[in-house]
């Protein structure tokens, strides 16, 4: 895999800073001996200008990588810290060049210690998750795109499930509306049937009362006919001399009972 241009530029910038520190130390040694070193001064000034341009290039590359999502936010923060450290070194070197800051030996030792740290495992990498540790930027970008695609697929599946649930809810609502309409129709049918049943019951009662009245009148007619026959034949039997007095009394009793029955039937309520 091709090296990252940002780290390549960063390594070259660190080498320039280390070279500047060494040149400043040599110049100071000449000055302590009372000698002048104009060539070293010009070289140091040119190296400082080159260091400034390299730092500006690193800033521009970092901004582009973060803006285009070529690196993660954690990696961007890590590179920003490395860049801030370079800016601090530039200020110290510039102050030492003007004899306003720390001794160049201290600066050079700090630069050497930082270079040694770069040779050791980077402590910033321990903050990265296991999924991205040791991966290149293209691999990390591909992994992020894969994660985004999986999330999009999950959202699509969730949207499909929600749509089906919504459709099922609408179908259940429609079914409930239909069932309510059926229940209302059944209630109206039961009400109409109950009203018809009451009407038929009243008609049956009227017919029953009429049939009872007709029966009583029919019975009354038969009794009256029977009584008329008996009364019609009474004079003939009464004149017969062979009837015993008790038989004559029985006939009179039967006639009286028939008359009582006629009266009872006549006054019996028919409504």
C-alpha positions in Angstrom: 0.0 0.0 0.0 1.4 3.4 -0.9 2.5 5.6 2.1 0.2 8.4 3.2 1.4 11.7 1.7 0.6 13.5 5.0 3.0 11.3 7.0 5.7 11.6 4.3 5.5 15.4 4.5 5.4 15.2 8.3 8.6 13.1 8.4 10.4 15.4 6.1 9.3 18.4 8.1 10.6 16.8 11.3 14.0 16.2 9.6 14.1 19.9 8.6 13.4 20.9 12.2 16.2 18.7 13.4 18.6 20.0 10.8 17.8 23.6 11.8 18.5 22.8 15.5 21.9 21.3 14.5 22.7 24.3 12.4 21.8 26.7 15.2 24.0 24.8 17.6 26.9 25.0 15.1 26.4 28.8 14.7 26.4 29.4 18.4 29.6 27.4 18.8 31.3 29.6 16.2 29.9 32.7 18.0 31.3 31.6 21.4 34.7 31.2 19.7 34.4 34.8 18.4 34.0 33.6 14.8 31.3 34.6 12.4 29.3 32.1 10.4 27.3 34.0 7.8 26.8 31.0 5.6 25.2 29.1 8.5 22.9 32.0 9.2 21.7 32.1 5.6 21.2 28.3 5.6 19.3 28.4 8.8 17.0 31.3 7.5 16.3 29.3 4.4 15.5 26.1 6.4 13.2 28.1 8.7 11.3 29.4 5.6 11.1 25.8 4.3 9.9 24.6 7.7 7.1 27.2 7.6 6.0 26.2 4.2 6.0 22.5 5.1 3.8 23.2 8.2 1.4 25.2 6.0 1.2 22.3 3.6 0.5 19.8 6.4 -2.3 22.1 7.6 -3.8 22.2 4.1 -3.6 18.4 3.6 -5.2 17.8 7.0 -8.1 20.1 6.3 -8.7 18.4 3.0 -8.6 14.9 4.5 -11.0 15.9 7.2 -13.4 17.7 4.9 -13.5 14.8 2.4 -13.9 12.2 5.2 -10.7 10.4 4.0 -9.8 9.9 7.7 -11.8 9.4 10.9 -12.3 12.1 13.4 -10.0 10.4 15.9 -7.2 10.3 13.3 -7.8 13.9 12.5 -7.4 14.9 16.1 -4.2 12.8 16.4 -2.7 14.5 13.3 -3.7 17.9 14.6 -1.8 17.3 17.8 1.3 16.3 15.9 0.9 19.4 13.8 0.6 21.6 16.9 3.8 20.1 18.2 5.5 21.0 15.0 4.3 24.6 15.3 5.7 24.8 18.8 9.0 23.5 17.6 9.1 26.1 14.8 8.5 28.9 17.4 11.3 27.5 19.6 13.7 27.3 16.7 12.9 30.8 15.5 13.4 32.2 19.0 16.7 30.3 19.4 17.9 31.6 16.0 17.2 35.1 17.3 18.9 34.3 20.6 15.5 34.8 22.4 14.6 31.4 23.7 16.0 28.1 24.9 19.4 26.8 24.1 19.7 24.8 20.8 21.0 21.7 22.7 17.7 21.6 24.6 15.7 22.0 21.4 17.8 19.4 19.6 17.3 16.9 22.5 13.6 17.5 22.5 13.5 16.9 18.7 15.6 13.7 19.1 13.2 12.5 21.9 10.2 13.2 19.6 11.9 11.3 16.8 12.5 8.4 19.1 8.9 8.5 20.1 7.9 8.3 16.4 10.1 5.1 16.1 8.2 3.6 19.0 4.5 2.5 18.8 2.4 5.5 18.6 0.4 6.0 21.8 -2.5 7.6 19.8 -3.2 4.3 18.1 -4.1 2.7 21.4 -7.2 4.9 21.5 -8.5 3.6 18.2 -11.0 0.8 18.2 -10.0 -2.8 17.4 -11.9 -2.6 14.1 -9.6 0.2 12.6 -6.3 -0.5 14.3 -3.6 -1.2 11.8 -5.7 -0.4 8.8 -4.9 2.0 6.0 -7.0 5.1 5.2 -8.5 3.5 2.1 -9.4 0.4 4.1 -10.9 2.5 6.9 -12.9 4.5 4.3 -14.1 1.3 2.7 -15.0 -0.1 6.2 -17.0 3.1 6.9 -18.8 2.9 3.6 -19.7 -0.8 4.3 -21.0 0.2 7.7 -23.1 3.0 6.2 -24.5 0.6 3.6 -25.4 -1.9 6.3 -27.1 0.8 8.3 -29.0 1.9 5.2 -30.1 -1.7 4.5 -31.2 -1.9 8.2 -33.2 1.3 7.8 -34.8 0.0 4.6 -35.8 -3.2 6.4 -37.2 -1.2 9.3 -39.1 1.0 7.0 -40.5 -2.0 5.2 -41.6 -3.5 8.5 -43.2 -0.2 9.6 -45.1 0.0 6.3 -46.4 -3.6 6.7 -47.5 -2.9 10.3 -49.2 0.3 9.1 -51.0 -1.7 6.3 -52.0 -4.4 8.8 -53.4 -1.7 11.1 -55.4 -0.2 8.3 -56.8 -3.6 7.3 -57.7 -4.4 10.9 -59.5 -1.0 11.1 -61.4 -1.7 8.0 -62.4 -5.2 9.3 -63.6 -3.7 12.5 -65.7 -1.1 10.6 -67.3 -4.0 8.6 -67.9 -6.0 11.8 -69.5 -2.9 13.4 -71.8 -2.5 10.4 -72.8 -6.2 10.6 -73.5 -5.8 14.3 -75.6 -2.8 13.7 -77.6 -4.7 11.0 -78.1 -7.6 13.3 -79.3 -5.2 16.1 -81.8 -3.7 13.7 -82.9 -7.1 12.5 -83.4 -8.3 16.1 -85.4 -5.2 16.9 -87.6 -5.6 13.9 -88.1 -9.3 14.6 -89.0 -8.5 18.2 -91.5 -5.9 17.1 -93.0 -8.4 14.6 -93.2 -11.1 17.3 -95.0 -8.7 19.6 -97.5 -7.9 16.9 -98.1 -11.6 16.1 -98.5 -12.3 19.8 -101.2 -9.6 20.0 -102.9 -11.1 17.0 -102.8 -14.6 18.5 -104.3 -13.3 21.7 -107.1 -11.6 19.7 -107.7 -14.7 17.7 -107.7 -16.8 20.9 -110.3 -14.5 22.5 -112.4 -14.6 19.4 -112.2 -18.4 19.2 -113.2 -18.6 22.9 -116.2 -16.4 22.3 -117.2 -18.4 19.3 -117.0 -21.6 21.3 -119.2 -20.2 24.0 -121.7 -19.0 21.5 -121.7 -22.4 19.8 -122.2 -24.1 23.2 -125.0 -21.6 24.0 -126.7 -22.4 20.7 -126.6 -26.2 21.3 -127.8 -25.8 24.9 -130.7 -23.6 23.7 -131.5 -26.0 20.9 -131.6 -28.9 23.4 -133.6 -26.9 25.9 -136.1 -25.9 23.1 -136.6 -29.6 22.2 -137.1 -30.6 25.8 -139.5 -27.8 26.4 -141.3 -28.6 23.2 -141.7 -32.2 24.2 -142.5 -31.4 27.8 -146.3 -30.9 27.3 -146.6 -34.3 25.6 -144.7 -36.1 28.4 -146.4 -34.1 31.0 -149.8 -35.2 29.9 -148.8 -38.9 29.9 -150.4 -40.5 32.8 -147.9 -43.3 33.2 -145.1 -40.8 34.5 -144.2 -41.1 38.1 -144.3 -37.9 40.1 -140.5 -38.2 40.8 -139.9 -38.4 37.1 -141.9 -35.3 36.6 -139.9 -33.6 39.3 -136.6 -34.7 37.6 -137.7 -33.3 34.3 -138.5 -30.0 36.0 -135.0 -30.0 37.6 -133.3 -30.6 34.3 -135.2 -27.7 32.7 -134.2 -25.4 35.5 -130.5 -26.4 35.2 -130.7 -25.8 31.5 -132.1 -22.3 32.1 -129.4 -21.6 34.7 -126.7 -22.7 32.1 -128.2 -20.4 29.5 -128.2 -17.5 31.8 -124.5 -18.1 32.9 -123.4 -18.4 29.3 -125.3 -15.2 28.3 -123.6 -13.1 31.1 -120.0 -14.7 30.7 -117.5 -12.0 29.6 -116.3 -12.5 26.0 -113.8 -9.6 25.7 
